[in-house]
Amino acid sequence: MRLQTELGIAYHGGGEPAAHWGVLTDSFAYAQQKAETFGMRACGRLISNGVLRDDKIDWIIANINYMMVSFDGLPSIQAAQRKTASGHDSSRLVRK
């Protein structure tokens, strides 16, 4: 029997997980604490629209193990299907 060494926590679906930043970071800190209690490590997975401030990107790089970015293809398609909250084209921000 192999012991589990990771506690997986995934953030996805139902909208943009990073829109509720405090919930994301607080729940991941809680998962890290619980994992440590059992001699495990927390393994974070995130699916995002990729429209993130640099400080959030830095946190994700430091804490999340796997990330997938939702992107609808060519910039023109992305622009038509996934606008920012202010109604602008998100393709430039995601490609950054």
Biopython code that builds the backbone (N, CA, C, O; Angstrom):
import numpy as np
from Bio.PDB.StructureBuilder import StructureBuilder

atoms = [
    (1, "MET", "N", (0.838, -1.182, 0.000)),
    (1, "MET", "CA", (0.000, 0.000, 0.000)),
    (1, "MET", "C", (0.882, 1.243, 0.000)),
    (1, "MET", "O", (1.797, 1.367, 0.814)),
    (2, "ARG", "N", (0.600, 2.151, -0.911)),
    (2, "ARG", "CA", (1.371, 3.387, -1.024)),
    (2, "ARG", "C", (0.662, 4.519, -0.289)),
    (2, "ARG", "O", (-0.537, 4.726, -0.470)),
    (3, "LEU", "N", (1.388, 5.236, 0.524)),
    (3, "LEU", "CA", (0.808, 6.358, 1.265)),
    (3, "LEU", "C", (0.653, 7.571, 0.370)),
    (3, "LEU", "O", (1.490, 7.833, -0.494)),
    (4, "GLN", "N", (-0.407, 8.297, 0.581)),
    (4, "GLN", "CA", (-0.657, 9.539, -0.146)),
    (4, "GLN", "C", (0.301, 10.609, 0.370)),
    (4, "GLN", "O", (0.428, 10.792, 1.580)),
    (5, "THR", "N", (0.975, 11.316, -0.538)),
    (5, "THR", "CA", (1.922, 12.362, -0.130)),
    (5, "THR", "C", (1.438, 13.765, -0.465)),
    (5, "THR", "O", (2.018, 14.752, -0.013)),
    (6, "GLU", "N", (0.368, 13.851, -1.262)),
    (6, "GLU", "CA", (-0.146, 15.165, -1.660)),
    (6, "GLU", "C", (-1.629, 15.289, -1.330)),
    (6, "GLU", "O", (-2.398, 14.333, -1.438)),
    (7, "LEU", "N", (-1.997, 16.480, -0.930)),
    (7, "LEU", "CA", (-3.400, 16.841, -0.762)),
    (7, "LEU", "C", (-3.739, 17.761, -1.928)),
    (7, "LEU", "O", (-3.286, 18.904, -1.971)),
    (8, "GLY", "N", (-4.529, 17.269, -2.866)),
    (8, "GLY", "CA", (-4.861, 18.057, -4.045)),
    (8, "GLY", "C", (-6.027, 18.991, -3.790)),
    (8, "GLY", "O", (-7.018, 18.615, -3.163)),
    (9, "ILE", "N", (-5.898, 20.207, -4.282)),
    (9, "ILE", "CA", (-6.990, 21.181, -4.209)),
    (9, "ILE", "C", (-7.060, 21.877, -5.564)),
    (9, "ILE", "O", (-6.070, 22.420, -6.054)),
    (10, "ALA", "N", (-8.262, 21.848, -6.162)),
    (10, "ALA", "CA", (-8.439, 22.394, -7.507)),
    (10, "ALA", "C", (-9.447, 23.540, -7.487)),
    (10, "ALA", "O", (-10.482, 23.475, -6.823)),
    (11, "TYR", "N", (-9.119, 24.579, -8.227)),
    (11, "TYR", "CA", (-9.983, 25.760, -8.357)),
    (11, "TYR", "C", (-10.393, 25.873, -9.821)),
    (11, "TYR", "O", (-9.552, 26.091, -10.693)),
    (12, "HIS", "N", (-11.703, 25.722, -10.086)),
    (12, "HIS", "CA", (-12.188, 25.772, -11.464)),
    (12, "HIS", "C", (-13.704, 25.899, -11.478)),
    (12, "HIS", "O", (-14.364, 25.686, -10.461)),
    (13, "GLY", "N", (-14.241, 26.241, -12.621)),
    (13, "GLY", "CA", (-15.678, 26.224, -12.859)),
    (13, "GLY", "C", (-16.474, 27.263, -12.086)),
    (13, "GLY", "O", (-16.012, 27.803, -11.081)),
    (14, "GLY", "N", (-17.659, 27.527, -12.565)),
    (14, "GLY", "CA", (-18.558, 28.459, -11.896)),
    (14, "GLY", "C", (-18.089, 29.896, -11.935)),
    (14, "GLY", "O", (-18.441, 30.687, -11.060)),
    (15, "GLY", "N", (-17.309, 30.243, -12.926)),
    (15, "GLY", "CA", (-16.753, 31.592, -13.027)),
    (15, "GLY", "C", (-15.261, 31.592, -12.764)),
    (15, "GLY", "O", (-14.647, 30.534, -12.630)),
    (16, "GLU", "N", (-14.694, 32.747, -12.691)),
    (16, "GLU", "CA", (-13.246, 32.904, -12.505)),
    (16, "GLU", "C", (-12.870, 32.728, -11.034)),
    (16, "GLU", "O", (-13.279, 33.540, -10.205)),
    (17, "PRO", "N", (-12.103, 31.691, -10.686)),
    (17, "PRO", "CA", (-11.713, 31.473, -9.289)),
    (17, "PRO", "C", (-10.964, 32.656, -8.671)),
    (17, "PRO", "O", (-11.114, 32.927, -7.480)),
    (18, "ALA", "N", (-10.174, 33.350, -9.457)),
    (18, "ALA", "CA", (-9.386, 34.471, -8.930)),
    (18, "ALA", "C", (-10.241, 35.711, -8.658)),
    (18, "ALA", "O", (-9.753, 36.674, -8.066)),
    (19, "ALA", "N", (-11.499, 35.702, -9.078)),
    (19, "ALA", "CA", (-12.377, 36.843, -8.797)),
    (19, "ALA", "C", (-12.650, 36.966, -7.298)),
    (19, "ALA", "O", (-12.953, 38.051, -6.802)),
    (20, "HIS", "N", (-12.542, 35.865, -6.595)),
    (20, "HIS", "CA", (-12.705, 35.848, -5.134)),
    (20, "HIS", "C", (-11.343, 35.524, -4.531)),
    (20, "HIS", "O", (-11.145, 34.472, -3.923)),
    (21, "TRP", "N", (-10.421, 36.448, -4.714)),
    (21, "TRP", "CA", (-9.012, 36.231, -4.386)),
    (21, "TRP", "C", (-8.790, 35.802, -2.938)),
    (21, "TRP", "O", (-8.014, 34.883, -2.677)),
    (22, "GLY", "N", (-9.450, 36.446, -2.016)),
    (22, "GLY", "CA", (-9.285, 36.100, -0.605)),
    (22, "GLY", "C", (-9.723, 34.673, -0.299)),
    (22, "GLY", "O", (-9.087, 33.983, 0.497)),
    (23, "VAL", "N", (-10.805, 34.233, -0.929)),
    (23, "VAL", "CA", (-11.269, 32.855, -0.735)),
    (23, "VAL", "C", (-10.229, 31.885, -1.284)),
    (23, "VAL", "O", (-9.915, 30.881, -0.644)),
    (24, "LEU", "N", (-9.696, 32.181, -2.460)),
    (24, "LEU", "CA", (-8.689, 31.317, -3.073)),
    (24, "LEU", "C", (-7.447, 31.211, -2.182)),
    (24, "LEU", "O", (-7.010, 30.107, -1.857)),
    (25, "THR", "N", (-6.888, 32.339, -1.792)),
    (25, "THR", "CA", (-5.639, 32.312, -1.013)),
    (25, "THR", "C", (-5.854, 31.769, 0.397)),
    (25, "THR", "O", (-5.013, 31.028, 0.904)),
    (26, "ASP", "N", (-6.959, 32.125, 1.032)),
    (26, "ASP", "CA", (-7.229, 31.627, 2.389)),
    (26, "ASP", "C", (-7.480, 30.120, 2.389)),
    (26, "ASP", "O", (-6.990, 29.405, 3.263)),
    (27, "SER", "N", (-8.242, 29.641, 1.409)),
    (27, "SER", "CA", (-8.524, 28.203, 1.370)),
    (27, "SER", "C", (-7.275, 27.405, 1.033)),
    (27, "SER", "O", (-7.103, 26.287, 1.520)),
    (28, "PHE", "N", (-6.401, 27.967, 0.205)),
    (28, "PHE", "CA", (-5.161, 27.247, -0.103)),
    (28, "PHE", "C", (-4.238, 27.229, 1.111)),
    (28, "PHE", "O", (-3.577, 26.222, 1.368)),
    (29, "ALA", "N", (-4.185, 28.322, 1.856)),
    (29, "ALA", "CA", (-3.387, 28.348, 3.091)),
    (29, "ALA", "C", (-3.919, 27.311, 4.080)),
    (29, "ALA", "O", (-3.141, 26.641, 4.759)),
    (30, "TYR", "N", (-5.239, 27.180, 4.161)),
    (30, "TYR", "CA", (-5.851, 26.182, 5.039)),
    (30, "TYR", "C", (-5.468, 24.768, 4.583)),
    (30, "TYR", "O", (-5.119, 23.920, 5.405)),
    (31, "ALA", "N", (-5.533, 24.522, 3.276)),
    (31, "ALA", "CA", (-5.151, 23.211, 2.736)),
    (31, "ALA", "C", (-3.684, 22.912, 3.029)),
    (31, "ALA", "O", (-3.333, 21.784, 3.374)),
    (32, "GLN", "N", (-2.827, 23.929, 2.892)),
    (32, "GLN", "CA", (-1.407, 23.737, 3.209)),
    (32, "GLN", "C", (-1.226, 23.354, 4.675)),
    (32, "GLN", "O", (-0.446, 22.457, 4.998)),
    (33, "GLN", "N", (-1.940, 24.028, 5.548)),
    (33, "GLN", "CA", (-1.855, 23.758, 6.986)),
    (33, "GLN", "C", (-2.318, 22.334, 7.294)),
    (33, "GLN", "O", (-1.651, 21.614, 8.036)),
    (34, "LYS", "N", (-3.452, 21.926, 6.731)),
    (34, "LYS", "CA", (-3.974, 20.579, 6.970)),
    (34, "LYS", "C", (-3.038, 19.520, 6.387)),
    (34, "LYS", "O", (-2.797, 18.492, 7.019)),
    (35, "ALA", "N", (-2.515, 19.763, 5.198)),
    (35, "ALA", "CA", (-1.588, 18.814, 4.579)),
    (35, "ALA", "C", (-0.360, 18.618, 5.461)),
    (35, "ALA", "O", (0.084, 17.493, 5.688)),
    (36, "GLU", "N", (0.173, 19.718, 5.950)),
    (36, "GLU", "CA", (1.356, 19.668, 6.812)),
    (36, "GLU", "C", (1.086, 18.850, 8.078)),
    (36, "GLU", "O", (1.960, 18.120, 8.545)),
    (37, "THR", "N", (-0.105, 18.973, 8.624)),
    (37, "THR", "CA", (-0.496, 18.219, 9.816)),
    (37, "THR", "C", (-0.332, 16.711, 9.600)),
    (37, "THR", "O", (0.006, 15.979, 10.530)),
    (38, "PHE", "N", (-0.572, 16.259, 8.377)),
    (38, "PHE", "CA", (-0.501, 14.834, 8.059)),
    (38, "PHE", "C", (0.770, 14.458, 7.294)),
    (38, "PHE", "O", (0.850, 13.383, 6.699)),
    (39, "GLY", "N", (1.759, 15.350, 7.316)),
    (39, "GLY", "CA", (3.027, 15.067, 6.649)),
    (39, "GLY", "C", (2.928, 15.046, 5.137)),
    (39, "GLY", "O", (3.683, 14.346, 4.462)),
    (40, "MET", "N", (1.992, 15.819, 4.612)),
    (40, "MET", "CA", (1.778, 15.887, 3.166)),
    (40, "MET", "C", (2.088, 17.299, 2.675)),
    (40, "MET", "O", (2.394, 18.193, 3.464)),
    (41, "ARG", "N", (2.003, 17.480, 1.376)),
    (41, "ARG", "CA", (2.105, 18.826, 0.819)),
    (41, "ARG", "C", (0.841, 19.110, 0.017)),
    (41, "ARG", "O", (0.263, 18.212, -0.595)),
    (42, "ALA", "N", (0.426, 20.357, 0.028)),
    (42, "ALA", "CA", (-0.739, 20.767, -0.758)),
    (42, "ALA", "C", (-0.306, 20.948, -2.206)),
    (42, "ALA", "O", (0.732, 21.547, -2.485)),
    (43, "CYS", "N", (-1.107, 20.428, -3.115)),
    (43, "CYS", "CA", (-0.824, 20.530, -4.546)),
    (43, "CYS", "C", (-1.989, 21.274, -5.193)),
    (43, "CYS", "O", (-3.077, 20.718, -5.345)),
    (44, "GLY", "N", (-1.761, 22.533, -5.574)),
    (44, "GLY", "CA", (-2.818, 23.374, -6.117)),
    (44, "GLY", "C", (-2.922, 23.303, -7.622)),
    (44, "GLY", "O", (-1.920, 23.257, -8.335)),
    (45, "ARG", "N", (-4.166, 23.295, -8.095)),
    (45, "ARG", "CA", (-4.456, 23.322, -9.529)),
    (45, "ARG", "C", (-5.472, 24.441, -9.769)),
    (45, "ARG", "O", (-6.424, 24.604, -9.006)),
    (46, "LEU", "N", (-5.256, 25.203, -10.831)),
    (46, "LEU", "CA", (-6.101, 26.364, -11.105)),
    (46, "LEU", "C", (-6.410, 26.449, -12.592)),
    (46, "LEU", "O", (-5.517, 26.327, -13.431)),
    (47, "ILE", "N", (-7.678, 26.658, -12.908)),
    (47, "ILE", "CA", (-8.081, 27.005, -14.271)),
    (47, "ILE", "C", (-8.549, 28.451, -14.210)),
    (47, "ILE", "O", (-9.439, 28.787, -13.428)),
    (48, "SER", "N", (-7.950, 29.310, -15.037)),
    (48, "SER", "CA", (-8.213, 30.748, -14.983)),
    (48, "SER", "C", (-8.414, 31.301, -16.385)),
    (48, "SER", "O", (-8.004, 30.696, -17.375)),
    (49, "ASN", "N", (-9.052, 32.461, -16.446)),
    (49, "ASN", "CA", (-9.156, 33.151, -17.733)),
    (49, "ASN", "C", (-7.851, 33.866, -18.073)),
    (49, "ASN", "O", (-7.697, 34.381, -19.180)),
    (50, "GLY", "N", (-6.917, 33.901, -17.133)),
    (50, "GLY", "CA", (-5.594, 34.465, -17.387)),
    (50, "GLY", "C", (-5.504, 35.973, -17.291)),
    (50, "GLY", "O", (-4.424, 36.530, -17.487)),
    (51, "VAL", "N", (-6.595, 36.652, -16.999)),
    (51, "VAL", "CA", (-6.571, 38.107, -16.859)),
    (51, "VAL", "C", (-6.300, 38.407, -15.386)),
    (51, "VAL", "O", (-7.222, 38.492, -14.575)),
    (52, "LEU", "N", (-5.016, 38.565, -15.060)),
    (52, "LEU", "CA", (-4.580, 38.676, -13.666)),
    (52, "LEU", "C", (-3.544, 39.777, -13.506)),
    (52, "LEU", "O", (-2.724, 40.010, -14.394)),
    (53, "ARG", "N", (-3.592, 40.450, -12.366)),
    (53, "ARG", "CA", (-2.560, 41.444, -12.042)),
    (53, "ARG", "C", (-1.247, 40.729, -11.737)),
    (53, "ARG", "O", (-1.232, 39.546, -11.396)),
    (54, "ASP", "N", (-0.158, 41.463, -11.867)),
    (54, "ASP", "CA", (1.166, 40.885, -11.641)),
    (54, "ASP", "C", (1.331, 40.310, -10.240)),
    (54, "ASP", "O", (1.970, 39.269, -10.081)),
    (55, "ASP", "N", (0.769, 40.964, -9.215)),
    (55, "ASP", "CA", (0.913, 40.434, -7.855)),
    (55, "ASP", "C", (0.190, 39.100, -7.695)),
    (55, "ASP", "O", (0.644, 38.234, -6.947)),
    (56, "LYS", "N", (-0.921, 38.932, -8.388)),
    (56, "LYS", "CA", (-1.638, 37.658, -8.342)),
    (56, "LYS", "C", (-0.874, 36.584, -9.111)),
    (56, "LYS", "O", (-0.809, 35.432, -8.682)),
    (57, "ILE", "N", (-0.304, 36.962, -10.234)),
    (57, "ILE", "CA", (0.523, 36.021, -10.999)),
    (57, "ILE", "C", (1.695, 35.556, -10.146)),
    (57, "ILE", "O", (2.025, 34.370, -10.140)),
    (58, "ASP", "N", (2.323, 36.474, -9.432)),
    (58, "ASP", "CA", (3.450, 36.112, -8.555)),
    (58, "ASP", "C", (3.012, 35.115, -7.486)),
    (58, "ASP", "O", (3.733, 34.159, -7.203)),
    (59, "TRP", "N", (1.837, 35.327, -6.889)),
    (59, "TRP", "CA", (1.340, 34.394, -5.871)),
    (59, "TRP", "C", (1.087, 33.016, -6.480)),
    (59, "TRP", "O", (1.433, 31.993, -5.888)),
    (60, "ILE", "N", (0.482, 33.001, -7.665)),
    (60, "ILE", "CA", (0.194, 31.734, -8.345)),
    (60, "ILE", "C", (1.487, 30.983, -8.635)),
    (60, "ILE", "O", (1.568, 29.777, -8.398)),
    (61, "ILE", "N", (2.488, 31.675, -9.140)),
    (61, "ILE", "CA", (3.779, 31.038, -9.429)),
    (61, "ILE", "C", (4.374, 30.432, -8.163)),
    (61, "ILE", "O", (4.932, 29.336, -8.204)),
    (62, "ALA", "N", (4.260, 31.131, -7.048)),
    (62, "ALA", "CA", (4.851, 30.668, -5.789)),
    (62, "ALA", "C", (4.052, 29.547, -5.124)),
    (62, "ALA", "O", (4.610, 28.790, -4.331)),
    (63, "ASN", "N", (2.756, 29.424, -5.430)),
    (63, "ASN", "CA", (1.911, 28.510, -4.661)),
    (63, "ASN", "C", (1.193, 27.425, -5.454)),
    (63, "ASN", "O", (0.976, 26.332, -4.931)),
    (64, "ILE", "N", (0.829, 27.691, -6.673)),
    (64, "ILE", "CA", (0.021, 26.744, -7.448)),
    (64, "ILE", "C", (0.935, 25.879, -8.312)),
    (64, "ILE", "O", (1.840, 26.383, -8.977)),
    (65, "ASN", "N", (0.686, 24.571, -8.291)),
    (65, "ASN", "CA", (1.545, 23.635, -9.011)),
    (65, "ASN", "C", (1.196, 23.507, -10.486)),
    (65, "ASN", "O", (2.085, 23.359, -11.324)),
    (66, "TYR", "N", (-0.091, 23.562, -10.807)),
    (66, "TYR", "CA", (-0.544, 23.386, -12.185)),
    (66, "TYR", "C", (-1.581, 24.448, -12.501)),
    (66, "TYR", "O", (-2.493, 24.695, -11.711)),
    (67, "MET", "N", (-1.435, 25.081, -13.676)),
    (67, "MET", "CA", (-2.403, 26.098, -14.080)),
    (67, "MET", "C", (-2.740, 25.922, -15.550)),
    (67, "MET", "O", (-1.861, 25.706, -16.385)),
    (68, "MET", "N", (-4.024, 26.017, -15.852)),
    (68, "MET", "CA", (-4.489, 26.016, -17.229)),
    (68, "MET", "C", (-5.193, 27.341, -17.477)),
    (68, "MET", "O", (-5.906, 27.852, -16.614)),
    (69, "VAL", "N", (-4.982, 27.888, -18.665)),
    (69, "VAL", "CA", (-5.597, 29.165, -19.021)),
    (69, "VAL", "C", (-6.652, 28.915, -20.092)),
    (69, "VAL", "O", (-6.376, 28.289, -21.115)),
    (70, "SER", "N", (-7.857, 29.408, -19.849)),
    (70, "SER", "CA", (-8.933, 29.317, -20.832)),
    (70, "SER", "C", (-8.665, 30.349, -21.923)),
    (70, "SER", "O", (-8.581, 31.546, -21.650)),
    (71, "PHE", "N", (-8.533, 29.879, -23.144)),
    (71, "PHE", "CA", (-8.290, 30.775, -24.270)),
    (71, "PHE", "C", (-9.047, 30.204, -25.454)),
    (71, "PHE", "O", (-8.940, 29.010, -25.735)),
    (72, "ASP", "N", (-9.805, 31.025, -26.149)),
    (72, "ASP", "CA", (-10.709, 30.543, -27.185)),
    (72, "ASP", "C", (-10.118, 30.486, -28.589)),
    (72, "ASP", "O", (-10.853, 30.254, -29.548)),
    (73, "GLY", "N", (-8.828, 30.689, -28.734)),
    (73, "GLY", "CA", (-8.206, 30.583, -30.054)),
    (73, "GLY", "C", (-7.613, 31.894, -30.514)),
    (73, "GLY", "O", (-6.945, 32.589, -29.748)),
    (74, "LEU", "N", (-7.856, 32.227, -31.755)),
    (74, "LEU", "CA", (-7.315, 33.456, -32.332)),
    (74, "LEU", "C", (-7.769, 34.671, -31.525)),
    (74, "LEU", "O", (-8.844, 34.651, -30.924)),
    (75, "PRO", "N", (-6.956, 35.726, -31.509)),
    (75, "PRO", "CA", (-7.332, 36.927, -30.752)),
    (75, "PRO", "C", (-8.726, 37.459, -31.097)),
    (75, "PRO", "O", (-9.437, 37.936, -30.213)),
    (76, "SER", "N", (-9.119, 37.383, -32.359)),
    (76, "SER", "CA", (-10.445, 37.893, -32.745)),
    (76, "SER", "C", (-11.570, 37.071, -32.106)),
    (76, "SER", "O", (-12.608, 37.618, -31.733)),
    (77, "ILE", "N", (-11.361, 35.773, -31.984)),
    (77, "ILE", "CA", (-12.366, 34.912, -31.349)),
    (77, "ILE", "C", (-12.392, 35.165, -29.844)),
    (77, "ILE", "O", (-13.460, 35.281, -29.242)),
    (78, "GLN", "N", (-11.211, 35.248, -29.248)),
    (78, "GLN", "CA", (-11.115, 35.538, -27.815)),
    (78, "GLN", "C", (-11.793, 36.876, -27.507)),
    (78, "GLN", "O", (-12.523, 36.998, -26.523)),
    (79, "ALA", "N", (-11.546, 37.870, -28.352)),
    (79, "ALA", "CA", (-12.114, 39.209, -28.142)),
    (79, "ALA", "C", (-13.640, 39.173, -28.187)),
    (79, "ALA", "O", (-14.304, 39.878, -27.427)),
    (80, "ALA", "N", (-14.187, 38.362, -29.066)),
    (80, "ALA", "CA", (-15.641, 38.281, -29.203)),
    (80, "ALA", "C", (-16.290, 37.493, -28.063)),
    (80, "ALA", "O", (-17.407, 37.805, -27.649)),
    (81, "GLN", "N", (-15.597, 36.481, -27.561)),
    (81, "GLN", "CA", (-16.207, 35.570, -26.585)),
    (81, "GLN", "C", (-15.884, 35.881, -25.130)),
    (81, "GLN", "O", (-16.682, 35.577, -24.244)),
    (82, "ARG", "N", (-14.727, 36.480, -24.873)),
    (82, "ARG", "CA", (-14.299, 36.680, -23.478)),
    (82, "ARG", "C", (-13.812, 38.112, -23.269)),
    (82, "ARG", "O", (-12.617, 38.397, -23.350)),
    (83, "LYS", "N", (-14.736, 38.976, -23.007)),
    (83, "LYS", "CA", (-14.382, 40.370, -22.733)),
    (83, "LYS", "C", (-14.030, 40.534, -21.258)),
    (83, "LYS", "O", (-14.425, 39.721, -20.424)),
    (84, "THR", "N", (-13.289, 41.584, -20.945)),
    (84, "THR", "CA", (-12.984, 41.892, -19.546)),
    (84, "THR", "C", (-14.254, 42.418, -18.874)),
    (84, "THR", "O", (-15.258, 42.661, -19.545)),
    (85, "ALA", "N", (-14.212, 42.592, -17.568)),
    (85, "ALA", "CA", (-15.374, 43.107, -16.828)),
    (85, "ALA", "C", (-15.807, 44.470, -17.348)),
    (85, "ALA", "O", (-16.984, 44.824, -17.270)),
    (86, "SER", "N", (-14.849, 45.242, -17.883)),
    (86, "SER", "CA", (-15.179, 46.568, -18.415)),
    (86, "SER", "C", (-15.574, 46.514, -19.893)),
    (86, "SER", "O", (-15.780, 47.555, -20.518)),
    (87, "GLY", "N", (-15.681, 45.295, -20.460)),
    (87, "GLY", "CA", (-16.138, 45.144, -21.832)),
    (87, "GLY", "C", (-15.060, 45.195, -22.892)),
    (87, "GLY", "O", (-15.373, 45.238, -24.082)),
    (88, "HIS", "N", (-13.803, 45.191, -22.496)),
    (88, "HIS", "CA", (-12.699, 45.268, -23.452)),
    (88, "HIS", "C", (-12.195, 43.884, -23.859)),
    (88, "HIS", "O", (-12.516, 42.875, -23.229)),
    (89, "ASP", "N", (-11.406, 43.864, -24.915)),
    (89, "ASP", "CA", (-10.778, 42.647, -25.432)),
    (89, "ASP", "C", (-9.800, 42.088, -24.396)),
    (89, "ASP", "O", (-8.927, 42.812, -23.917)),
    (90, "SER", "N", (-9.938, 40.815, -24.052)),
    (90, "SER", "CA", (-9.044, 40.208, -23.058)),
    (90, "SER", "C", (-7.842, 39.508, -23.686)),
    (90, "SER", "O", (-6.932, 39.102, -22.963)),
    (91, "SER", "N", (-7.811, 39.355, -25.007)),
    (91, "SER", "CA", (-6.759, 38.546, -25.636)),
    (91, "SER", "C", (-5.355, 39.102, -25.387)),
    (91, "SER", "O", (-4.420, 38.333, -25.166)),
    (92, "ARG", "N", (-5.201, 40.406, -25.419)),
    (92, "ARG", "CA", (-3.877, 41.004, -25.181)),
    (92, "ARG", "C", (-3.401, 40.709, -23.760)),
    (92, "ARG", "O", (-2.230, 40.399, -23.542)),
    (93, "LEU", "N", (-4.308, 40.807, -22.804)),
    (93, "LEU", "CA", (-3.949, 40.559, -21.402)),
    (93, "LEU", "C", (-3.561, 39.100, -21.171)),
    (93, "LEU", "O", (-2.614, 38.816, -20.437)),
    (94, "VAL", "N", (-4.285, 38.180, -21.793)),
    (94, "VAL", "CA", (-4.006, 36.757, -21.610)),
    (94, "VAL", "C", (-2.684, 36.383, -22.274)),
    (94, "VAL", "O", (-1.907, 35.614, -21.709)),
    (95, "ARG", "N", (-2.423, 36.913, -23.455)),
    (95, "ARG", "CA", (-1.167, 36.595, -24.158)),
    (95, "ARG", "C", (0.042, 37.136, -23.428)),
    (95, "ARG", "O", (1.138, 36.592, -23.571)),
    (96, "LYS", "N", (-0.128, 38.205, -22.641)),
    (96, "LYS", "CA", (0.980, 38.789, -21.873)),
    (96, "LYS", "C", (1.534, 37.754, -20.918)),
    (96, "LYS", "O", (2.473, 38.040, -20.176)),
]
sb = StructureBuilder()
sb.init_structure("model")
sb.init_model(0)
sb.init_chain("A")
sb.init_seg("    ")
for serial, (resi, resn, name, xyz) in enumerate(atoms, 1):
    if name == "N":
        sb.init_residue(resn, " ", resi, " ")
    sb.init_atom(name, np.array(xyz, "f"), 0.0, 1.0, " ", f" {name:<3s}", serial, name[0])
structure = sb.get_structure()
